[in-house]
Amino acid sequence: MTATLTAAARTENARKVYGEGATQVVALDDVTVQFAAGEFTAIMGPSGSGKSTLMHCAAGLDTLTSGRVFIGDTDLTTLDDKRLTLLRRENVGFIFQAFNLVPTLTALENITLPLALAGRKPDDSWLQTVIDTVGLANRLEHRPSELSGGQQQRVAVGRALASQPQIVFADEPTGNLDSRAGAEILSFMRRAVRELGQTIVMVTHDPVSASYASRVIFLNDGQIVDDLVDPTPESVLDRMKKLGD
């Protein structure tokens, strides 16, 4: 199997520059990285290291200054806005720190919203698997205002998984949750990878959150400077301290 097919997403010589002249900021500096299919990858780094920029460009939410980005074997840099929007809707799931739920919809309606927007009917057995995985079977008719923060984020995770995307990008998904609720969400995400074969890429600043992933990529000054497999909170914290030095 080729590298293209085993990577759910990848970048080649990705460069992202903001501003010009004296105010120019190089957010990504020649980053080449693969996110393997069926793997949970965390992206870490100091503030301003480029981790969110890398995720946004890899997800097609932002465009590169130069270089290439692939979702599966599709080069995002060759797509117009309409085709890029379609690809994101069909192939990519998103989990944000702010939940981004529709307040007038029930939990179930929020979970199935991407499918409804795409004019697709949910796969009932998959949908039930997702609902069971995120533990929301008895809360499906509740609106977001009737759910706790942890439950709202479970809905957001379920929404990201429901359309069976090639890859899910999560931006600080537990940032607004207490440690217990955050641990529950991260456990659900890890289960989705291990049991459902999902691919997840998560940006986080927290070593404990990163330890739920099977691999951690470290950025500093827009470049990948380290890569850790089978992380523990201690090993992640140790690498982060070295970056700080």
C-alpha positions in Angstrom: 0.0 0.0 0.0 1.4 3.4 -0.9 2.1 6.2 1.6 -0.7 8.2 0.0 -3.4 5.6 0.8 -2.2 4.9 4.4 -2.3 8.6 5.3 -5.7 10.0 6.1 -4.2 13.4 5.7 -0.7 14.8 5.0 1.2 17.9 4.1 4.2 18.4 1.8 6.6 21.3 2.4 3.7 23.3 3.9 4.5 27.0 4.4 2.1 29.6 5.8 3.1 33.2 6.0 1.0 36.0 7.5 1.7 39.7 6.8 4.5 41.3 4.9 7.8 43.0 5.5 8.6 43.9 9.1 5.3 42.4 10.3 5.7 39.1 8.5 5.1 36.0 10.6 6.0 32.5 9.3 3.5 30.3 11.0 4.5 27.1 9.2 8.0 26.7 7.8 8.4 23.7 5.4 6.3 21.2 7.3 6.0 17.7 5.9 3.9 15.3 8.0 1.5 12.4 7.7 -1.5 11.6 9.8 -1.9 7.8 9.6 -5.4 6.3 9.0 -6.9 4.7 12.1 -4.5 6.6 14.4 -5.1 9.2 17.2 -2.5 12.0 16.8 -1.9 15.0 19.0 -0.2 18.2 18.0 1.5 20.2 20.7 3.8 23.1 21.0 4.2 26.5 22.8 1.8 29.3 22.1 2.5 30.6 18.6 4.3 27.5 17.5 2.0 26.9 14.5 0.0 24.0 15.8 -3.5 25.5 15.2 -2.3 26.8 11.8 -1.1 23.3 10.8 -4.5 21.8 11.8 -6.5 24.5 10.0 -4.5 24.1 6.8 -4.5 20.3 7.0 -8.3 20.4 7.4 -8.8 22.8 4.5 -10.1 25.6 6.8 -7.1 27.8 5.8 -4.9 27.9 2.7 -1.1 27.5 2.5 1.2 30.1 1.1 3.1 27.3 -0.6 3.3 23.5 -0.4 0.5 20.9 -0.7 -2.1 19.4 1.6 -3.9 16.1 1.0 -7.0 14.5 2.5 -6.7 10.9 1.4 -5.3 11.2 -2.2 -7.0 14.5 -3.0 -4.7 17.6 -3.2 -6.7 20.4 -1.5 -4.5 23.0 -3.2 -6.1 22.1 -6.6 -9.7 22.5 -5.5 -11.9 25.6 -5.9 -14.0 26.9 -3.0 -17.1 24.8 -4.0 -15.2 21.5 -4.3 -13.2 22.2 -1.1 -16.5 22.9 0.8 -17.9 19.6 -0.5 -14.8 17.6 0.4 -14.8 19.0 3.9 -18.5 18.2 4.3 -18.1 14.7 2.9 -14.7 13.6 4.3 -13.8 15.7 7.4 -15.3 16.0 10.9 -14.6 18.9 13.3 -14.7 19.1 17.1 -14.2 22.6 18.5 -13.6 23.9 22.0 -16.8 25.9 21.9 -19.0 22.9 21.0 -20.8 24.9 18.2 -24.1 23.2 18.7 -27.4 24.6 17.3 -29.4 25.6 20.4 -32.8 24.9 18.9 -32.0 21.4 17.8 -32.1 18.3 20.0 -28.9 16.3 20.7 -29.9 13.7 18.0 -30.7 16.5 15.5 -27.3 18.1 16.2 -25.5 14.8 15.7 -27.2 14.2 12.4 -27.0 17.8 11.1 -24.0 17.3 8.8 -25.8 14.4 7.1 -29.0 16.4 6.8 -27.1 19.3 5.2 -25.5 16.9 2.8 -28.9 15.3 1.9 -27.7 11.9 3.2 -29.6 9.5 5.4 -27.7 8.2 8.4 -26.5 4.6 8.4 -28.7 3.4 11.3 -26.3 0.8 12.7 -23.3 3.2 12.6 -25.4 6.0 14.1 -26.4 3.7 17.0 -22.8 2.7 17.4 -21.8 6.4 17.6 -24.6 7.2 20.1 -23.5 4.2 22.3 -19.9 5.2 22.1 -20.5 8.7 23.3 -23.0 7.5 25.9 -26.0 9.7 25.0 -28.8 7.2 24.4 -30.9 8.7 27.2 -30.3 12.3 26.3 -31.1 12.4 22.5 -34.2 14.5 22.8 -32.6 17.1 25.0 -31.5 20.5 23.7 -28.0 21.9 24.4 -29.3 24.1 27.2 -30.5 21.0 29.0 -27.1 19.3 28.8 -24.0 19.7 30.9 -20.8 21.0 29.2 -19.4 17.4 29.0 -22.7 16.2 27.5 -22.7 19.0 24.9 -19.1 18.1 23.9 -20.2 14.4 23.6 -22.9 15.6 21.1 -20.2 17.5 19.2 -18.0 14.4 19.1 -21.0 12.3 17.9 -21.7 14.9 15.2 -18.1 14.7 14.0 -18.3 10.8 13.8 -21.8 10.4 12.5 -21.0 11.0 8.8 -18.1 8.5 9.0 -15.5 11.0 7.9 -12.1 10.0 6.7 -10.6 12.1 9.4 -11.7 14.2 12.4 -9.8 17.4 13.5 -10.3 18.4 17.1 -9.1 21.9 18.3 -8.6 21.9 22.1 -11.8 19.8 22.5 -11.7 19.6 26.3 -10.6 23.2 26.9 -13.9 24.3 28.3 -14.5 21.2 30.4 -13.5 20.2 33.9 -10.9 17.4 34.2 -13.5 14.6 34.7 -15.6 15.6 31.8 -12.5 16.1 29.7 -11.2 12.6 30.5 -14.6 11.2 29.5 -14.4 12.9 26.1 -10.8 11.9 25.5 -11.7 8.3 26.4 -14.6 8.4 23.9 -12.3 9.8 21.2 -9.7 7.0 21.9 -12.4 4.4 21.7 -13.6 5.8 18.4 -10.1 5.2 17.0 -9.6 1.8 18.5 -13.0 0.3 18.1 -14.5 2.3 15.2 -11.4 2.7 13.1 -11.7 6.5 13.2 -8.7 8.8 12.5 -8.4 11.8 14.8 -5.9 14.7 14.9 -6.1 16.9 18.0 -4.5 20.2 18.9 -3.9 20.5 22.6 -1.6 22.3 25.1 -2.3 19.7 27.9 0.2 16.8 28.4 -2.5 14.6 30.0 -4.9 15.2 27.0 -2.0 14.4 24.6 -1.3 11.1 26.4 -4.6 9.7 25.2 -3.2 9.8 21.6 -1.0 7.1 20.2 1.4 9.7 18.8 2.4 13.3 19.6 3.9 15.7 17.1 5.7 18.8 18.6 6.0 22.1 16.8 8.1 25.1 17.6 8.6 28.2 15.4 6.5 26.7 12.7 8.6 23.5 12.4 8.2 19.9 13.6 10.9 19.4 16.2 9.9 16.1 17.8 7.7 13.1 17.4 6.7 10.8 20.3 5.0 7.4 20.1 3.0 5.9 22.9 3.1 9.0 25.0 2.6 9.3 28.8 1.8 12.6 30.6 5.3 12.5 32.0 7.1 12.0 28.7 5.0 14.7 27.0 5.7 17.1 29.8 9.4 16.3 29.5 9.5 17.1 25.8 7.5 20.3 26.3 10.0 21.4 29.0 12.9 20.8 26.5 11.1 23.0 24.0 10.7 25.7 26.6 14.5 25.6 27.2 
